[in-house]
Amino acid sequence: MHVCFAEYRILPEFREQFLVLADKLVAGENGLVQLYEGTDQPGLFVEIWQTPSEEEAERVKEERLSGHSSWSALSPWIAGGTDKLHVWTFKPAVSLPGSG
């Protein structure tokens, strides 16, 4: 299991519009992505994409950054634009319980 993690800040004046569209996008991903908002930093959002492999996580990362993703519709509301969309891939640092 690998994770693709995207982080960005949404301009306050677009927060409600963002949440409406983000809700639709999350629903369309069939549980593959979760969206969180910072409790200490309102307007700071992270997407967490669960993937079965590093290759798939990298594919999600490339698509998310490419501008071809349906999620790109959110980009105009990112403070600082797409230059402030940060996306990383993570792998498990330790063995997960029951993984062998």
C-alpha positions as CSV (number, residue, x, y, z in Angstrom):
1,M,0.0,0.0,0.0
2,H,1.3,3.5,-1.0
3,V,-0.2,6.9,-0.5
4,C,-0.3,9.9,-2.7
5,F,-0.7,13.0,-0.6
6,A,-1.7,16.4,-2.0
7,E,-1.7,19.6,0.1
8,Y,-2.9,23.2,-0.7
9,R,-4.6,26.2,0.8
10,I,-7.9,27.4,-0.6
11,L,-8.6,31.1,-0.8
12,P,-11.2,31.9,1.9
13,E,-13.6,33.6,-0.5
14,F,-13.9,30.3,-2.5
15,R,-14.1,27.9,0.5
16,E,-17.8,27.1,0.1
17,Q,-17.6,26.6,-3.7
18,F,-14.6,24.4,-3.2
19,L,-16.3,22.2,-0.6
20,V,-19.3,21.7,-2.9
21,L,-17.2,20.6,-5.8
22,A,-14.7,18.6,-3.6
23,D,-17.7,16.7,-2.2
24,K,-18.7,15.6,-5.7
25,L,-15.1,14.7,-6.7
26,V,-14.6,12.6,-3.5
27,A,-17.9,10.8,-4.1
28,G,-16.8,10.0,-7.7
29,E,-13.6,8.3,-6.5
30,N,-15.3,5.4,-4.9
31,G,-13.5,5.6,-1.6
32,L,-10.0,5.9,-3.1
33,V,-9.4,9.4,-1.7
34,Q,-10.1,11.2,1.5
35,L,-10.1,15.0,2.0
36,Y,-9.2,16.7,5.2
37,E,-9.1,20.3,6.4
38,G,-6.6,21.5,8.9
39,T,-8.1,22.2,12.4
40,D,-5.3,24.5,13.3
41,Q,-5.1,26.1,9.8
42,P,-8.6,26.4,8.3
43,G,-8.5,26.5,4.5
44,L,-5.5,24.1,4.4
45,F,-6.6,20.9,2.7
46,V,-5.0,17.5,2.1
47,E,-6.1,14.8,-0.2
48,I,-5.0,11.3,0.7
49,W,-5.1,8.8,-2.1
50,Q,-4.7,5.1,-1.2
51,T,-3.0,3.0,-3.9
52,P,-1.9,-0.6,-4.1
53,S,1.6,0.2,-5.4
54,E,4.2,2.8,-5.8
55,E,3.6,2.9,-9.5
56,E,-0.1,3.7,-9.0
57,A,0.8,6.4,-6.4
58,E,3.2,8.0,-8.9
59,R,0.5,7.8,-11.6
60,V,-2.0,9.6,-9.3
61,K,0.7,12.2,-8.5
62,E,1.5,12.8,-12.2
63,E,-2.2,13.1,-13.1
64,R,-3.0,15.4,-10.2
65,L,-0.2,17.7,-11.2
66,S,-0.8,17.5,-15.0
67,G,-3.9,19.7,-15.2
68,H,-5.8,16.8,-16.9
69,S,-7.3,15.5,-13.7
70,S,-11.0,16.3,-12.9
71,W,-9.5,17.6,-9.6
72,S,-7.8,20.4,-11.6
73,A,-11.2,22.3,-11.5
74,L,-10.2,23.2,-7.9
75,S,-6.9,24.8,-8.9
76,P,-8.2,28.3,-9.5
77,W,-9.1,28.5,-5.9
78,I,-5.7,27.5,-4.6
79,A,-3.9,30.4,-2.9
80,G,-0.8,31.0,-5.1
81,G,-2.2,28.9,-8.0
82,T,-0.9,25.5,-9.0
83,D,2.6,26.4,-7.9
84,K,1.3,26.0,-4.4
85,L,-0.2,22.5,-5.1
86,H,2.2,20.1,-3.4
87,V,2.0,16.4,-4.1
88,W,4.1,13.6,-2.6
89,T,4.1,9.8,-2.7
90,F,4.6,7.9,0.6
91,K,5.4,4.2,1.3
92,P,5.0,2.3,4.6
93,A,8.0,3.0,6.8
94,V,7.4,-0.1,8.9
95,S,5.6,-3.4,8.4
96,L,1.9,-3.1,8.9
97,P,0.2,-5.6,11.3
98,G,-0.8,-8.7,9.4
99,S,1.4,-8.0,6.4
100,G,3.8,-10.7,6.9
